[in-house]
Amino acid sequence: MLEREDAAQEADVKPLRWEPWKGSHALRPPKPTPAPLAALGLARWCAAGEGAREARGVGRLAGRPEVPAGGKAGGLPTRLALGVLLASVGCAMPYAYSFHSENRDARPSAKPNQREVLDDADVRAEILVDPTDARAILLDLTNKTDQVLQVEWAKITMTGSDGSSTSPRPHVDLGWILPGTTMSARLVPFALPPSGDRAAGYQGSRFELVVPMIVRREPKSYRYSFVVDVRPI
């Protein structure tokens, strides 16, 4: 029993070292050395924290929301807002327009997307109004006279029954039309809404295309009237 107590006391006794520079010639025990962080497990704890922060950062960079502990990403308000947005987009039904001439001497087109023909003794006009795809009025004019036909391209107008008016112009500069020849013009811009209630509201509306010309040295305004047919596609 005494041998065990002596062994325990010897284990508790710290070694002494000589410190002559202190000037006291005293024996002092060595100062304790702090334990490294790795011995306490702090390094592993810090590494784990950095890994968790990097994982959250990757999620943000990838466009994924950071989910709080015990929570869920994309709550009910977010899902409702997304549903309303998709529903509003899906309800915008697309429509196609057909412009039919109301002029007495007009020859209506046999098929959709074909020009309607209107002519008299001096001028022949072939017209296709496309407000969605081409967003333009396609106009072919033929001079049936023996003189130069002058079209006042800068004065062309398109007026709706609601009072709206636009001034489409040829997409390239055009001049006079020689006798017996045809000139093609793409008048821009002329556009109507391609879908939704606004497009459907044009059903039965009317437009008038006015093309001023000088025919046989006399000013004359050709008026081409159209009624609009709107159908879903």
URDA-V581139 format. One line per field, one symbol per residue. ss: DSSP state (A for helix, B for strand, O for the rest). burial: 1 if it has 24 or more other ideal C-beta (glycine too) atoms within 12 Angstrom, else 0. Layout:
ss->???
burial->???
//
This chain:
ss->OAAAAAAAAAAAOOOBBBOAAAOOOOBBBOOOOOOOAAAAOAAAAAAAAAAAAAAAAAAAAOOOOOOOOOOOOOOAAAAAAAAAAAAAAAOOOBBBBBBBBOOOOOBOOOOOOOOBBBBOOOBBBBBBBBOOOOOBBBBBBBBOOOOOBBBOAAAOBBBBOOOOBBOOBBOOOOOOBOOOOBBBBBBBOOOOOOBAAAAAOOOOOBBBBBBBBBBOOBBBBBBBBBBBBBBBO
burial->00000000000000000000000000000000000000000000000000000000000000000000000000000000000000000000001111111010010100000011111001111111111100011111111010001111100111010000010111000100100000111111011100100011010011111110111000000111111101000
//
